Amino acid sequence: MTTPRSVTLERLAYTLAAPVLAVAPNLYPDSPVNQVVQLAGAAGIGGWILAAKSDEPGAGRRILRWCPLVLAAAVDVAAGHTTGWGPYGMDALLAAGWAAAGWTVMPFSRHARRRHRPALATPTSQLAPATEPEQPVQTDPDDGANLFTREARMLWVRAGNPARTHIVKAVPDPGMPHDLKLLLRAVETGRPITGLSEAAVAAAFGVHAQDVVLADVAVQSGRQGGPGWMEVHITPDANARRRTAPTAREQWADRVAAPRGGAPGSELVHKSRDKERGVTFYRARMTDATETPRIDLAKVCRALNLPEDDSCVFVLVDGAEFLISAFDQPPLSQVFTATRELLTPDAKGMFVCGFTITGQPVKNMVYQHDKNAASHGLVLGVSRSGKTQYFAINMAAQSLAGQVVWLSTVRKDEKTTVLGKYIDRQGSNALWMARQLRAAKALCEIRSEMPWPHDGQPHDYKPGDPRCPYRQLNVYADEFMTAAQDPLFGEFIQKDGEDLTVTGLKYGVGFNPAGQSPFAHNGFSTEMKDNLRQNSRPVIFNMGSPGATRKAAEGTMENPYEVPTIPARYSRSEGSAIERAMRGEADPENGVSTGGVAVIVLDNGRAVLMRSLYADFDTDLAAIFPDEVFRLTDHEISELDKRGLWGDWNREPDPGEFWPEPDEDDGDRDSGGGDAGKGWTGPGSSAPTITSARQALEAIKNLNNA
């Protein structure tokens, strides 16, 4: 019998170490060898302690493996404290006894790992001991199973009864020659089925592992269930058909709802086609109703073989459900002409301002019926995005409701001048806007003291109440961001606009600013934005890029949902860009402009993409505006005139109107220039009093430019 290599090496180590233990302490007392041996013994004592405290089995083996180190340290210490070699050569005897014990016990070779014996270097042939034959897996005797089940059992037994299971019943799938369903149970009663894999089942029946599905078995009347039972579906034919010609649900489950798909964790409810409108709808929902849909529209389009065209494919999210609409043609490219019927508000103050991609009418309000108050408005968008077009339909709806409209802009343009013919007042500079806001603020004070005819007492504004002695006033401020940064009147515009949004509604005054940004550094303070958001339906047109549009919409939403994006232009994908590049062909034209396409934020915080109604400024707008232009009452005009807030708002600033009047000394000192009183380039002939950070910055700029 050949000695194992580990035994030979361990015995050789004891043989070589024994003389060192005997000689080193006597001949070289200060040698590092003694310190190393003693440190190893200390480590062995630590190992004893840890093994004794451990609750795991095998503590005795671990203690035995540390014994050679501890005993070697004991021999080294004893040899170092004896005189010479000790009585009767005790040092040599102790070292020899230590080596003999190691030879006999061999703690490392025999107890290194549990249930492990090293292989022999050169195994020799010898008679194997007689062993008992392995007991075959006991299966059910003939239980009257049909021929199909018996043939399936033969294949199962030939594979060695994987995971020690037995086929109770095999049922073929109708119409599929190779598809079947198995009902398995554990051979030993009361034992769970463990270790069964799709590969083991596939190998038994000669199919691919991806064609095997394992499922739990529910407890049924007359049959057991639970972990001791399992149902197996083997479907090679169905999967082959699914890969080549899948149904809509199967395609969705395999390519869209997969973990790396465009809408992971979802399921298709149904697919429908509207031939009249040329659109295909995919309605889906999350399998877990508590999950929020995470939709990558580009991935969904590739999975469903749809063109990746953001002008034709849209998604609408509603809680755990969502709808994907794939149009044959861009639905928002069509024009919806504004009519008086669409713009006339209903009993709740709602009017149609546009249509969604699915043709649904989108409504905005001229007053808040649920709050019994006036309403504000917020319109955002870059130049030529459709803001003034929306002004026209919004003002027409308010005029059809019998309300008064004022419009101010920073600079004069054609469309605002045309709108001025159908509303009460209109102006085109920062000074006019500042006076407009001051008059609207003063009107709140006037209306707070106006008695109502039925009881002679003043009341808050109630829209639609015939007893109200005044009409709702809607104040528009176009390019509010630019006006709020005006070096002379920007501070007054921003402050008065903020006050109007906070206090104007209860007096029937609504503020409707428009600009290109809803953020504080552009004139919209937090208080103004909160009041506008809570008392209006913000409308966001193209902001220059999809990211900017989404950011602007989220800035006006209390609980942002999936915000639809508005690209700069809608253009159909025509052919392959790679093929055009290889042939040297020019790219197609830009397509249909998205002017008039906007995102409107509804009352529930959900953003909806719509195409606003179109008002043709090249023709007569009288078709959508009422015949009468509604104005303030004589009492309101008289009170405003008493306060010096009525009349021509384009006139030069009056002394003390915006800034403190200059002292006489300052006037005399500056009169030598000869330009005093000619025009208004500032607050009189003296510099304005610096009362804000904005004015301080302007003063510094003037000093640097001097």
C-alpha positions in Angstrom: 0.0 0.0 0.0 1.4 3.4 -1.0 1.7 6.0 1.7 -0.2 9.2 0.8 1.9 12.2 -0.1 0.4 14.4 2.7 1.4 11.8 5.4 5.0 11.6 4.1 5.3 15.4 4.1 3.9 15.8 7.6 6.2 13.1 9.0 9.2 14.7 7.3 8.3 18.0 8.9 8.3 16.4 12.4 11.6 14.7 11.7 13.3 17.9 10.6 11.7 20.1 13.3 12.6 17.9 16.3 16.4 18.5 16.3 15.7 22.3 16.0 13.5 22.2 19.1 16.2 20.5 21.0 19.3 22.3 19.8 18.1 25.9 19.3 17.3 26.8 23.0 20.6 25.3 24.2 23.1 26.6 21.6 21.4 29.8 20.5 19.2 31.1 23.3 18.6 34.5 21.6 17.9 33.1 18.2 14.7 34.3 16.4 13.8 30.7 15.9 12.8 30.5 19.5 10.6 33.5 19.2 8.9 32.2 16.1 8.2 28.8 17.8 6.8 30.5 20.9 4.6 32.9 18.8 3.2 29.9 16.9 2.4 28.2 20.2 0.5 31.4 21.3 -1.5 31.3 18.1 -2.3 27.6 18.7 -3.6 28.5 22.2 -5.8 31.2 20.6 -7.1 28.6 18.2 -8.0 26.3 21.1 -10.0 29.0 22.7 -12.0 29.9 19.5 -12.6 26.2 18.8 -13.9 25.6 22.3 -16.3 28.6 22.2 -17.6 27.7 18.7 -21.1 26.1 18.4 -20.3 24.5 15.1 -19.5 20.8 14.9 -15.8 19.7 14.6 -14.3 21.5 17.5 -12.3 18.5 18.5 -10.6 18.2 15.1 -9.7 21.9 15.2 -8.2 21.6 18.7 -6.2 18.5 17.5 -4.8 20.4 14.5 -3.4 23.1 16.8 -1.7 20.7 19.2 1.6 20.3 17.3 2.3 24.1 17.5 1.3 24.4 21.2 3.4 21.3 22.2 6.4 22.5 20.1 6.3 25.9 22.0 6.1 24.0 25.3 9.2 21.9 24.4 11.1 25.1 23.3 10.3 26.9 26.6 11.2 23.9 28.7 14.6 23.4 26.9 15.4 27.1 27.4 14.9 26.9 31.3 16.9 23.7 31.9 20.7 23.6 32.6 22.6 22.3 29.6 20.6 19.5 28.0 18.7 18.8 31.2 18.9 15.8 33.4 19.4 12.6 31.4 19.2 14.6 28.1 15.7 15.7 28.9 15.6 18.3 26.0 16.4 15.7 23.4 13.9 13.3 24.8 11.1 15.8 24.8 11.8 16.8 21.2 11.9 13.1 20.2 8.6 12.4 22.0 7.0 15.4 20.2 8.1 14.0 16.8 6.9 10.5 17.7 3.5 11.8 18.7 3.2 13.7 15.4 4.2 10.6 13.5 1.5 8.6 15.2 -1.4 11.0 15.3 -0.8 13.0 12.2 -3.4 15.7 13.0 -3.0 17.6 9.7 -3.2 14.7 7.3 -6.0 12.8 8.9 -8.1 15.8 10.2 -7.5 18.5 7.7 -11.0 18.5 6.1 -14.1 16.6 7.0 -14.9 13.5 4.9 -11.9 14.1 2.8 -9.0 11.7 2.1 -6.3 12.6 -0.3 -6.0 10.4 -3.4 -3.2 7.9 -3.5 -0.2 8.7 -5.7 -0.4 5.4 -7.5 -3.6 3.5 -6.9 -3.3 -0.3 -6.8 -6.0 -2.7 -8.0 -7.7 -4.5 -5.2 -10.9 -6.3 -4.7 -13.8 -4.1 -4.0 -15.8 -4.9 -0.9 -19.2 -6.3 -1.3 -21.9 -3.5 -1.3 -25.6 -3.7 -1.1 -27.3 -3.0 -4.4 -28.9 0.5 -4.7 -32.6 0.4 -4.0 -34.5 1.5 -7.1 -36.9 4.4 -6.9 -40.3 3.1 -5.8 -43.0 4.3 -8.2 -46.7 3.6 -8.1 -47.8 0.2 -9.4 -50.1 -0.1 -12.4 -52.8 2.5 -11.5 -54.8 2.2 -14.7 -53.0 5.0 -16.4 -53.6 5.6 -20.1 -51.1 4.7 -22.8 -49.8 8.3 -23.2 -49.1 8.5 -19.4 -47.3 5.1 -19.4 -45.1 6.1 -22.3 -44.2 9.4 -20.6 -43.3 7.4 -17.5 -41.0 5.2 -19.5 -39.0 8.2 -20.6 -39.0 9.6 -17.1 -37.7 6.3 -15.6 -35.1 6.0 -18.3 -33.8 9.5 -17.3 -33.5 8.2 -13.7 -36.6 9.9 -12.2 -35.1 13.4 -12.0 -35.3 14.9 -8.5 -36.8 11.6 -7.3 -40.2 12.4 -8.7 -43.0 10.3 -10.3 -45.3 11.2 -13.1 -48.9 11.0 -11.9 -50.5 12.0 -15.1 -49.5 13.2 -18.6 -52.0 15.1 -20.8 -51.3 16.0 -24.4 -52.1 19.5 -25.7 -54.8 19.4 -28.4 -53.6 20.2 -31.8 -49.9 20.1 -30.8 -48.2 16.7 -31.6 -45.3 17.3 -29.2 -46.8 19.5 -26.5 -47.9 18.0 -23.2 -48.5 18.7 -19.5 -47.1 16.6 -16.6 -48.3 16.3 -13.1 -45.4 15.3 -10.8 -45.2 14.3 -7.2 -42.3 13.4 -4.9 -41.6 9.6 -4.6 -41.4 9.8 -0.8 -44.6 11.0 0.7 -44.2 14.2 2.7 -40.9 15.2 0.9 -40.8 18.5 -1.1 -39.6 18.4 -4.7 -36.2 20.0 -4.8 -33.5 20.2 -7.4 -35.8 19.7 -10.4 -34.7 22.0 -13.3 -36.0 22.8 -16.8 -32.8 21.3 -18.2 -33.5 17.9 -16.4 -37.0 17.7 -17.8 -35.9 18.8 -21.3 -33.2 16.1 -21.4 -35.7 13.4 -20.5 -38.1 14.4 -23.4 -35.5 15.6 -25.9 -36.6 19.2 -26.1 -34.9 22.6 -25.5 -34.8 23.9 -21.9 -36.6 27.1 -23.0 -39.6 25.0 -24.0 -40.1 23.8 -20.4 -42.0 25.7 -17.7 -42.3 24.6 -14.1 -45.3 25.7 -12.1 -46.7 25.1 -8.6 -49.8 23.0 -8.0 -52.6 24.5 -5.9 -54.5 22.4 -3.5 -57.7 21.2 -5.1 -60.6 19.1 -3.9 -59.8 15.4 -4.1 -56.0 16.1 -4.8 -53.1 17.2 -2.8 -50.9 20.1 -3.7 -48.1 22.2 -2.2 -44.3 21.7 -2.5 -44.6 17.9 -2.9 -46.3 18.4 -6.2 -45.3 20.2 -9.4 -46.8 20.9 -12.8 -44.6 20.9 -15.9 -45.6 22.4 -19.3 -43.6 21.1 -22.3 -44.5 23.2 -25.3 -41.9 22.9 -28.2 -44.6 23.3 -30.9 -46.3 26.2 -29.3 -43.0 28.0 -28.8 -42.0 27.4 -32.4 -45.3 29.0 -33.5 -44.8 31.8 -30.9 -41.4 32.6 -32.3 -42.5 32.8 -35.9 -46.1 34.1 -35.7 -46.9 35.4 -32.2 -50.2 36.9 -31.2 -50.4 40.5 -29.9 -50.3 39.4 -26.3 -47.4 37.0 -26.8 -45.4 39.6 -28.7 -46.0 42.1 -25.9 -45.1 39.6 -23.2 -41.9 38.5 -24.9 -40.5 41.8 -26.3 -42.2 44.7 -24.4 -42.9 43.3 -20.9 -39.6 41.6 -20.5 -37.2 42.9 -17.8 -35.2 44.8 -20.4 -38.2 45.7 -22.6 -39.8 49.0 -23.2 -42.5 48.6 -20.5 -41.2 45.9 -18.0 -43.7 44.2 -15.8 -46.7 45.1 -17.9 -49.3 43.1 -19.8 -51.4 43.8 -22.8 -55.1 44.3 -22.2 -56.2 44.5 -25.8 -55.2 45.8 -29.2 -57.7 47.6 -31.4 -57.7 49.4 -34.7 -59.7 52.5 -35.7 -59.7 52.5 -39.5 -61.6 55.7 -39.8 -59.0 57.7 -37.9 -56.1 55.6 -39.0 -54.8 54.7 -35.5 -53.9 51.5 -33.6 -54.4 51.4 -29.9 -52.4 49.3 -27.4 -54.0 49.3 -24.0 -51.8 47.8 -21.3 -51.5 47.8 -17.5 -49.0 46.8 -14.9 -49.3 43.3 -13.5 -48.6 44.7 -10.1 -51.2 47.5 -9.6 -48.9 49.2 -7.1 -46.2 49.8 -9.7 -45.8 52.9 -11.8 -45.3 52.3 -15.5 -41.8 52.9 -16.8 -42.1 53.3 -20.5 -39.3 53.7 -23.1 -41.3 54.6 -26.1 -38.5 54.0 -28.5 -38.0 50.5 -27.2 -41.7 49.8 -27.4 -41.8 50.9 -31.1 -38.9 48.6 -32.0 -40.5 45.7 -30.2 -43.9 46.2 -31.9 -42.3 46.9 -35.3 -43.7 50.5 -35.3 -41.8 53.5 -36.8 -39.9 55.4 -34.2 -41.7 58.6 -35.0 -42.7 60.9 -32.1 -45.2 62.7 -34.4 -47.2 59.5 -34.8 -46.7 57.4 -31.7 -47.9 58.7 -28.3 -48.3 57.3 -24.8 -51.0 58.3 -22.2 -50.4 57.1 -18.6 -53.3 56.8 -16.2 -52.2 55.3 -12.9 -51.1 51.7 -13.4 -52.6 51.7 -16.9 -51.4 53.3 -20.1 -52.4 53.6 -23.7 -50.0 53.7 -26.7 -51.5 55.2 -29.9 -49.8 54.6 -33.2 -51.2 56.9 -36.0 -50.7 56.4 -39.7 -50.3 60.2 -40.1 -49.3 62.9 -37.6 -52.6 63.7 -35.8 -51.5 67.1 -34.6 -50.6 68.4 -38.0 -54.3 69.0 -38.8 -55.8 72.5 -38.1 -58.8 73.0 -35.8 -60.4 76.3 -36.6 -61.8 78.3 -33.7 -65.6 78.9 -33.8 -67.9 80.8 -31.6 -69.7 77.5 -30.7 -66.5 75.9 -29.4 -65.4 79.1 -27.5 -68.7 79.9 -25.8 -68.3 78.8 -22.1 -70.9 76.4 -20.6 -72.6 76.8 -17.3 -69.4 75.8 -15.5 -67.3 78.3 -17.3 -65.5 75.7 -19.5 -64.8 76.2 -23.2 -63.0 74.1 -25.8 -59.4 75.3 -26.4 -58.0 72.5 -28.5 -58.1 68.7 -29.3 -55.9 65.9 -28.2 -54.1 63.4 -30.5 -57.1 61.1 -30.2 -59.6 63.8 -31.1 -60.9 64.5 -27.6 -61.8 68.1 -26.9 -59.6 69.8 -24.3 -61.2 72.4 -22.1 -60.0 75.4 -20.2 -61.9 77.8 -17.9 -62.9 81.4 -17.8 -63.7 81.1 -14.1 -63.4 78.5 -11.4 -66.9 77.0 -10.9 -65.8 74.7 -8.1 -64.2 77.5 -6.1 -66.8 80.1 -7.0 -64.0 82.5 -8.0 -62.2 84.0 -11.0 -59.3 82.2 -12.6 -55.7 83.1 -13.5 -53.9 81.9 -16.5 -50.3 81.0 -17.5 -49.0 80.6 -21.1 -45.4 79.7 -21.8 -43.5 79.2 -25.1 -40.8 80.6 -27.3 -41.4 83.0 -30.1 -43.6 81.8 -32.9 -44.8 78.8 -30.8 -48.5 79.9 -30.8 -48.9 82.0 -27.6 -50.7 84.9 -29.3 -52.9 82.5 -31.2 -54.0 81.1 -27.8 -54.5 84.6 -26.5 -57.0 85.2 -29.2 -59.2 82.1 -28.4 -58.9 82.7 -24.6 -59.8 86.3 -24.9 -62.7 85.5 -27.2 -64.1 82.9 -24.7 -63.8 85.4 -21.8 -65.5 88.1 -23.9 -68.3 85.7 -24.8 -68.7 85.2 -21.1 -69.2 89.0 -20.7 -65.8 89.7 -19.1 -63.4 92.7 -19.5 -60.0 92.1 -21.0 -56.8 94.2 -20.9 -53.7 93.3 -22.8 -50.2 94.7 -22.4 -47.0 93.7 -24.3 -43.4 94.9 -24.2 -43.3 95.7 -27.9 -45.9 96.4 -30.4 -46.7 93.8 -33.0 -49.4 93.1 -35.6 -51.4 90.4 -33.7 -51.7 92.2 -30.4 -52.7 95.4 -32.2 -55.5 93.4 -34.0 -56.7 92.0 -30.7 -56.9 95.5 -29.3 -59.9 96.2 -31.5 -62.0 93.5 -29.7 -61.1 94.1 -26.1 -61.3 97.0 -23.6 -57.7 98.2 -23.5 -54.3 97.3 -25.1 -50.8 98.8 -24.9 -47.3 98.0 -26.0 -44.5 99.1 -23.6 -43.3 98.4 -20.1 -44.7 101.7 -18.8 -48.2 100.8 -20.1 -47.9 97.3 -18.4 -46.8 98.9 -15.1 -49.8 101.3 -15.1 -52.2 98.4 -16.1 -51.1 96.3 -13.1 -51.4 99.4 -10.8 -54.9 100.1 -12.0 -55.9 96.4 -11.6 -54.6 96.5 -8.0 -56.5 99.7 -7.2 -59.6 98.1 -8.8 -59.4 95.4 -6.1 -59.7 98.1 -3.4 -62.5 99.8 -5.3 -64.5 96.6 -5.6 -64.0 95.7 -2.0 -66.2 98.8 -1.1 -68.8 98.5 -3.9 -72.2 97.7 -2.5 -74.3 94.9 -4.0 -77.9 96.0 -4.9 -79.8 93.3 -3.1 -78.5 94.2 0.4 -76.3 97.3 0.0 -73.2 95.4 1.4 -69.9 94.6 -0.5 -69.3 90.9 -1.2 -66.5 88.8 -2.8 -66.8 88.1 -6.5 -69.2 85.3 -7.4 -69.0 84.3 -11.1 -72.4 84.0 -12.8 -74.2 85.8 -10.0 -76.5 88.4 -11.7 -76.5 90.6 -8.6 -72.7 91.3 -8.9 -72.3 95.0 -9.7 -69.1 94.5 -11.8 -67.6 92.2 -14.4 -64.6 89.9 -14.1 -61.4 91.6 -15.3 -58.7 89.6 -17.1 -55.3 91.2 -17.2 -52.9 89.9 -19.8 -49.1 90.6 -19.6 -47.3 89.2 -22.7 -43.5 88.7 -22.5 -43.8 89.1 -18.7 -40.2 87.8 -18.3 -38.8 90.6 -20.4 -41.0 93.3 -18.8 -40.0 92.2 -15.3 -36.3 92.8 -16.2 -37.0 96.3 -17.5 -34.4 98.6 -15.9 -37.0 101.3 -15.1 -40.3 99.6 -14.5 -39.4 95.9 -14.1 -39.5 96.1 -10.3 -43.0 97.6 -10.2 -44.3 95.1 -12.8 -43.0 92.1 -10.9 -44.2 93.3 -7.5 -47.7 94.3 -8.7 -48.1 91.2 -10.7 -47.3 89.1 -7.7 -49.8 91.0 -5.5 -52.4 90.6 -8.2 -52.1 86.8 -8.3 -52.4 86.7 -4.5 -55.3 89.0 -3.9 -57.1 89.5 -7.2 -59.4 86.5 -7.4 -61.8 87.4 -4.6 -62.4 90.7 -6.4 -62.9 89.2 -9.8 -59.5 90.1 -11.2 -57.5 87.3 -13.0 -53.9 87.7 -14.0 -52.7 86.0 -17.2 -48.9 86.3 -17.7 -47.1 84.8 -20.7 -43.4 84.3 -21.2 -40.6 81.8 -21.9 -39.8 80.7 -18.4 -41.8 80.0 -15.2 -38.8 80.4 -12.8 -38.2 82.9 -10.1 -35.1 84.5 -11.7 -37.2 85.4 -14.7 -39.9 87.3 -12.8 -42.1 84.4 -11.4 -41.7 84.3 -7.7 -42.6 81.2 -5.7 -45.9 82.8 -4.4 -46.9 83.9 -7.9 -46.2 80.4 -9.4 -48.1 78.6 -6.6 -51.1 80.8 -7.1 -51.1 80.5 -10.8 -50.7 76.7 -10.6 -53.5 76.3 -8.2 -56.0 78.6 -10.0 -55.4 78.0 -13.7 -54.7 75.4 -16.3 -51.2 76.2 -17.5 -50.6 75.9 -21.2 -47.0 75.3 -22.3 -46.1 75.6 -26.0 -42.7 74.6 -27.6 -39.9 75.8 -25.3 -37.1 75.3 -27.8 -36.2 71.7 -26.9 -38.0 68.7 -25.5 -36.1 68.9 -22.3 -36.9 72.6 -21.8 -40.6 71.9 -22.5 -40.7 69.1 -20.0 -38.9 71.2 -17.4 -41.3 74.1 -17.9 -44.3 71.7 -17.5 -42.9 70.2 -14.3 -42.4 73.7 -13.0 -46.1 74.3 -13.2 -47.2 70.9 -12.0 -47.7 70.0 -8.3 -47.3 66.2 -8.9 -45.4 65.7 -12.2 -46.5 62.7 -14.3 -45.1 61.6 -17.6 -44.8 64.9 -19.5 -45.2 64.6 -23.3 -42.5 66.2 -25.3 -42.9 68.7 -28.2 -40.1 68.5 -30.8 -39.2 71.5 -32.8 -40.9 70.1 -35.9 -42.9 67.0 -36.8 -41.3 65.1 -39.6 -42.1 61.6 -40.8 -39.2 59.2 -41.1 -38.7 58.5 -44.8 -36.5 55.6 -45.5 -33.2 55.0 -43.8 -30.7 57.7 -42.9 -27.9 55.3 -43.4 -29.0 54.4 -46.9 -29.4 58.1 -47.8 -25.9 58.8 -46.6 -24.5 55.9 -48.6 -26.3 57.1 -51.8 -25.4 60.8 -51.1 -29.1 61.9 -51.1 -30.4 64.9 -49.2 -32.5 64.4 -46.1 -36.2 65.1 -46.5 -37.8 68.4 -45.6 -38.5 69.4 -42.0 -42.2 68.5 -42.3 -45.1 70.1 -40.4 -44.3 72.8 -37.9 -45.5 72.3 -34.3 -46.7 75.9 -33.8 -50.0 75.7 -31.9 -49.1 72.3 -30.3 -49.0 72.6 -26.5 -49.0 70.7 -23.2 -51.9 71.7 -21.0 -51.8 70.8 -17.3 -55.2 69.7 -16.1 -56.7 70.0 -12.6 -55.4 66.6 -11.5 -51.8 67.5 -12.4 -51.8 65.4 -15.6 -50.2 66.8 -18.6 -52.0 66.4 -22.0 -50.7 67.1 -25.4 -53.1 69.1 -27.6 -53.4 71.1 -30.7 -54.9 74.5 -29.8 -57.7 76.0 -31.9 -56.6 78.2 -34.7 -57.7 81.9 -35.0 -56.9 83.4 -38.4 -55.5 86.9 -37.9 -55.5 87.4 -41.7 -59.3 87.5 -41.7 -61.8 89.1 -39.5 -61.7 87.9 -35.9 -65.3 89.2 -35.4 -66.6 85.7 -36.1 -65.3 84.5 -32.7 -65.6 87.7 -30.6 -69.0 89.0 -29.4 -70.5 92.1 -31.1 -70.1 94.1 -27.9 -66.8 95.1 -26.2 -67.3 94.8 -22.4 -65.8 97.6 -20.2 -65.6 98.7 -16.6 -68.5 100.4 -14.9 -68.7 104.2 -14.7 -68.2 104.0 -11.0 -65.0 102.0 -11.4 -63.6 104.4 -14.0 -64.5 107.4 -11.9 -62.7 105.9 -8.8 -59.6 105.0 -10.9 -59.6 108.6 -12.3 -59.7 110.0 -8.8 -56.6 108.0 -8.0 -54.8 109.2 -11.2 -54.8 105.6 -12.6 -57.0 106.1 -15.6 -56.6 108.0 -18.9 -53.7 107.7 -21.3 -51.3 105.0 -20.0 -48.7 106.0 -22.7 -48.1 109.4 -21.2 -44.9 110.3 -19.6 -44.5 109.4 -15.9 -46.0 111.9 -13.6 -43.8 113.4 -10.9 -43.9 111.0 -7.9 -45.8 108.4 -9.8 -43.1 105.7 -9.5 -40.2 107.4 -7.7 -40.0 110.1 -5.0 -40.2 113.7 -6.4 -36.7 115.3 -6.7 -35.7 118.0 -4.2 -35.5 121.6 -5.5 -31.7 121.7 -4.8 -31.2 118.7 -7.0 -33.3 120.2 -9.7 -31.4 123.5 -9.7 -28.1 121.6 -9.7 -29.0 119.5 -12.7 -30.8 122.3 -14.7 -27.6 123.5 -16.3 -27.5 120.5 -18.7 -30.4 121.9 -20.6 -32.0 118.5 -21.1 -34.2 118.3 -18.0 -37.8 117.7 -18.7 -37.2 116.6 -22.3 -38.8 113.1 -22.6 -38.6 110.5 -19.8 -35.6 108.4 -19.6 -35.7 108.1 -15.8 -37.6 109.2 -12.8 -37.4 113.0 -13.3 -34.2 114.9 -13.5 -32.6 113.1 -10.5 -31.4 109.5 -10.1 -33.9 107.2 -8.6 -33.6 106.2 -5.0 -32.0 102.7 -4.7 -34.4 100.5 -2.8 -33.7 97.1 -4.2 -30.9 94.8 -5.3 -32.0 95.2 -9.0 -31.7 99.0 -8.8 -28.3 98.7 -7.2 -27.0 96.4 -10.0 -28.4 98.9 -12.6 -26.6 101.8 -10.9 -23.3 99.8 -10.9 -23.7 99.1 -14.6 -24.3 102.8 -15.3 -21.2 103.7 -13.4 -19.1 101.1 -15.4 -20.5 102.5 -18.7 -19.8 106.1 -17.8 
